[in-house]
Amino acid sequence: MNALQFAVTRRAFLQSSLTASGGLLLVPVFSRLATAEEASVSPPNPFGLFLRIEPDNRVFIGARGAEIGQGVKTSLPMIIADELDAAWADVTVEQLPLAIDYSGATPQWKYGPQGAGGSTSIPDAWADLRQVGAQARWLIRQAAAAQWSIPHDDVATRDGHAIHPDGRRVAYGGLLAAAAAMTLPAEPVPMKAPAEYRIIGRPQRVVDAGDIVTGRARYGIDVYEPGAFTAVMLRCPYFDGDIASYEDSAARAVPGVRAVVVVPGPKPGEPITANLATGIAVVAEDTWSALKGRAALKVEWTRGPFAAESSAVLDAQCSELLARTGQVVHNDGDFDAARTGAARTVQARYRQPYVSHAPLEPENAFVHVMAERARVIGPLQQPAGASRAVHLVTGIPRPAISVDMVRSGGGFGRKLTNDFVAEAALISKATGLPIKLLWTRSDDLQHDFFRPFGHHELIATLDVDDRVTGWTHRLASASKYYRRPNMQPEGLWEAELYPDDFPAKLVPNYRLEWHSVQSGMTRGSWRAPAHTANAFVVQSFLDEIAAATGQDPLRLRLAMLGEDREFDYAQHGGPKFSTARLRTVLERVAAGIDWGRTLPRGRGLGIAAHFTFGGYAAHAMEVEVSPRGDLAIHRVICAIDCGQPVNPLGINAQMQGGTIDGLSTALNLEISIKDGRVVEGNFNDYPLATMAQMPRDIEVIIVDSTESPAGCGEMGIPTAAPALANAIFAASGVRIRNLPMRDQLVQALK
Amino acid sequence: MSLRFTVNGVDREFAGDGEMPLLWYLRDHARLTGTKFGCGNGICGACTVLVDGAAQRSCVVPVSAVAGRSVTTIEGLGESGLHAVQKAWLEEDVAQCGYCQAGQIMAAVALLEKTPDPAPADIDSITNLCRCGTYVRIRRAIARAARDLSK
């Protein structure tokens, strides 16, 4: 997801000290560098605790990651606690603020990377956080060894206690002063073997669950800072449109309204670094007054350069582009020669609509811009980006900008961009007031960094034995890199096609081409970005090849994967792709759904597998299609190999949730365009699936592994939609190539 | 003239705009922030509360409509310890981001009041949206709560 990239040296060490209450405080110093972007700035946060052990043996672990529902507030502390050999019941998790240390020549993350994107939280944390726990345990063992006058290696640990070979035990809490006086070795200390894990790999419930079910959990929208005012904005609905004229006297007359200010947007066509549209903010004493004030605004908008854009215009543009060769972005062998010599070709086109992130907690942020400093509190996927956005629009140096993170009511990539933080900063700067900016649902659906729109054409060539000899994938899409700073046109495709994805290196003549679709829609990273589009297309097309050649879809996939091998994988999620691991998840779901059995008329099985950001996932589904086209999803099985599982309960949740996200989006969701603006405005016309529309159960298989862990926030999505489309075809003979599916089955069977 | 009603058993009086949605009264004025804003159109159900025991989307209920009535929010559920539905939510580890869950729990409480032994089709009648996709575990939690409440 191109979130934060780091120059990494795999070494972290702890600085230990005793707190006033006699606790042992351990603060890690990471010798990894922050990004070049971060390197140009510097922050000022009060560096809170990272790991603290109290004399009563309670363990407080700071959660550095942004919790957006992917479970890192539970899983990252689990990694520390296991190496520490703490008892999980003694652990309390506390959210850490953004912390970058700017005191040295090069800025450094105080606690390691804190963003949430690209399923990187777990892989980024794996080595470092285990070392944090291991070093703390090393200090404790050293203290116990000194107390008992025995060698360090003779001290065992378990559940927050050091254990003497004769069975004597002492709680960590009784060793803190001695531990604080010990000096860590210069080199990383040994860590556990997987067989020794006692917390990692065991199911742990969401640490905030007690607060969630009682309404006490604090999200961005729940930040009520003393003296803060609520702001809502009316943004120009037209892409790159502007304010022609406005009248705000009625808005100002609404009781409770304190100010009305114009918030300028980015210049048309220029990179988007802060907010994404021009608008007018209404600042009031409470939300209802602000909303009433906004409703009383009278604004005439200019329609901007994209006034003629519509979904139909984009479809026509794509059809025209796909008729000719695009920018060749990857080329193995000679596809044209393969085509000339082919016994048979299979060809199909697919369409992916724009979709919106629609996190259930709409965008919001508290920002107070003061004379020489600023405060930010918000539901953030990239807290460092929030600091940068406030710096950009206020000029306040980043050391003077504090950023606190609270739980986020979903992210899905929407909160990777900090446009809403920039808006709150602009409003606070203009009014001098502490501002809590709230987006409404229509704001959210109309102004997003949407998942890109595109049409795909695939052609496969086959030899006389029906083996795939050639493959082209020609994509016309509106790149998510649109208006990203420092982006050259020739690199826009890199967000849309990942050249090392299946079936790269498995088909000798393999060509990828890309066309740039001109669209005024702002685009961005939507959970598992291009994998959602490309896995649907590739995994659907495999079934089309199987159908055209009379092959079994599972056998075709296994035959194409061939013998177990590893290939280089240069995009995010590499450095290697293993055919064996993809084969395994395919075989696991196939076995689970009893692939190959005879089904009653109207029923069908579908299967799909894909490698996403370091994780291998597959889905198998059984569906029923009635003669008039009603769809029932009877059974869903998914499998994931994400390496060493950290929290099986969390993985289960991510896979179930990813499946539902994939199904809901494929069945129902599209952001459409008319007259240069978004049509949809709430959940009535952007209908997220309800419980009744989703499978009653989703079985999750977690493949045992001790490989270095991948994340799993995104792996559950890409294969859900193609497995469904393939099952629908098997049940009904109807191939759905255009998303969303909506009533296409009913129409096709009329 | 001010409006009188109770929230979680406490007498309340509100002299402001009676058209204000109950949601914003609860959040901005009563500072009961467990009830969430999701759509403002009565669709997603993140703002679900009980009004005289019935589940209501508080974002489309004006404060004036609850005059003389009794409102229960997530904070007022299970005043003596956790409600069986809340316990079931913990047991089934339902939450991901957790944002919709207060509304989901209130909807489940209202369902179980009317239908103590719900069939899957009864559970389908809950239309609260969960963007994280926790529906499978919500179903299990409701079934578990139903079993616990019938004991």
Contacts between the chains, C-beta under 8 A, distances in Angstrom:
chain1	res1	chain2	res2	distance
A	67	B	97	7.8
A	68	B	97	6.2
A	69	B	96	4.0
A	69	B	97	2.9
A	69	B	98	7.1
A	69	B	99	7.8
A	69	B	132	4.9
A	70	B	96	7.5
A	71	B	96	7.1
A	203	B	93	7.9
A	205	B	90	6.9
A	205	B	93	4.6
A	206	B	93	6.1
A	206	B	95	5.3
A	206	B	96	7.7
A	206	B	98	7.4
A	208	B	95	7.7
A	208	B	98	6.7
A	209	B	89	7.4
A	209	B	90	5.4
A	209	B	93	6.8
A	209	B	94	8.0
A	209	B	95	5.6
A	209	B	98	7.6
A	210	B	90	6.9
A	212	B	89	7.9
A	212	B	95	4.7
A	212	B	98	3.7
A	212	B	101	5.4
A	212	B	102	7.8
A	213	B	74	7.8
A	213	B	82	7.2
A	213	B	86	4.3
A	213	B	89	4.7
A	213	B	90	6.2
A	213	B	95	7.4
A	213	B	101	6.4
A	213	B	102	7.7
A	213	B	105	6.2
A	214	B	34	7.1
A	214	B	74	6.6
A	214	B	75	7.0
A	214	B	77	7.8
A	214	B	82	7.4
A	214	B	86	6.7
A	215	B	32	7.4
A	215	B	33	7.1
A	215	B	34	1.9
A	215	B	35	7.2
A	215	B	73	6.9
A	215	B	74	3.6
A	215	B	75	5.0
A	215	B	102	4.9
A	216	B	34	6.9
A	216	B	75	7.9
A	217	B	98	5.7
A	218	B	33	7.8
A	219	B	36	7.5
A	219	B	99	6.1
A	221	B	27	8.0
A	221	B	33	7.6
A	221	B	36	7.0
A	221	B	37	6.3
A	222	B	33	4.2
A	224	B	28	8.0
A	224	B	31	6.6
A	224	B	33	7.4
A	230	B	28	7.5
A	255	B	17	7.7
A	286	B	24	6.7
A	286	B	28	4.3
A	286	B	29	7.2
A	287	B	24	4.9
A	287	B	27	7.3
A	287	B	28	5.4
A	288	B	17	6.7
A	288	B	20	4.4
A	288	B	21	6.9
A	288	B	24	4.5
A	288	B	28	7.1
A	358	B	131	6.4
A	359	B	97	7.7
A	359	B	99	8.0
A	359	B	131	6.1
A	360	B	36	7.6
A	360	B	38	5.0
A	360	B	44	6.6
A	360	B	46	6.0
A	360	B	97	7.3
A	360	B	99	4.9
A	360	B	100	5.3
A	360	B	129	6.8
A	360	B	130	7.5
A	360	B	131	4.4
A	360	B	132	8.0
A	361	B	36	7.1
A	361	B	38	7.5
A	361	B	97	7.4
A	361	B	99	4.8
A	362	B	37	7.3
A	362	B	38	7.6
A	407	B	97	7.0
A	407	B	98	6.8
A	407	B	99	7.9
A	408	B	97	6.5
A	409	B	36	7.1
A	409	B	97	5.1
A	409	B	98	7.5
A	409	B	99	2.9
A	409	B	100	7.7
A	410	B	97	4.7
A	410	B	99	6.3
A	410	B	131	4.9
A	410	B	132	6.2
A	411	B	97	7.8
A	412	B	131	7.5
A	438	B	37	7.7
A	440	B	40	5.7
A	441	B	38	6.9
A	441	B	39	4.4
A	441	B	40	5.9
A	441	B	41	7.2
A	441	B	44	7.9
A	649	B	93	5.2
A	653	B	93	7.0
A	653	B	96	5.5
A	653	B	132	7.8
A	653	B	134	7.1
A	653	B	137	7.4
A	654	B	96	7.8
A	656	B	133	6.2
A	656	B	134	7.4
A	656	B	136	5.2
A	656	B	137	7.3
A	657	B	96	5.7
A	657	B	132	4.7
A	657	B	133	3.6
A	657	B	134	6.5
A	658	B	133	7.2
A	659	B	133	6.9
A	660	B	133	2.9
A	660	B	135	6.3
A	660	B	136	8.0
A	661	B	131	7.8
A	661	B	132	7.9
A	661	B	133	5.5
A	664	B	133	7.3
A	682	B	39	5.6
A	682	B	40	7.6
A	682	B	41	5.0
A	682	B	43	6.5
A	683	B	39	5.2
A	683	B	41	7.2
A	683	B	43	4.3
A	683	B	44	5.5
A	683	B	129	6.5
A	684	B	41	6.8
A	684	B	43	6.0
A	688	B	44	7.8
A	688	B	129	4.9
A	688	B	131	6.3
A	690	B	124	8.0
A	690	B	126	7.9
A	690	B	127	4.9
A	690	B	128	7.8
A	690	B	129	6.5
A	691	B	123	6.8
A	691	B	124	6.1
A	691	B	126	5.9
A	691	B	127	7.5
A	691	B	128	7.8
A	691	B	130	7.8
A	691	B	135	4.4
A	691	B	138	6.6
A	691	B	139	7.0
A	692	B	124	3.6
A	692	B	125	7.7
A	692	B	127	7.5
A	694	B	133	7.5
A	694	B	135	5.1
A	694	B	136	7.9
A	695	B	136	7.5
A	696	B	120	5.9
A	696	B	136	7.2
A	696	B	139	6.2
A	697	B	136	5.8
A	698	B	136	5.2
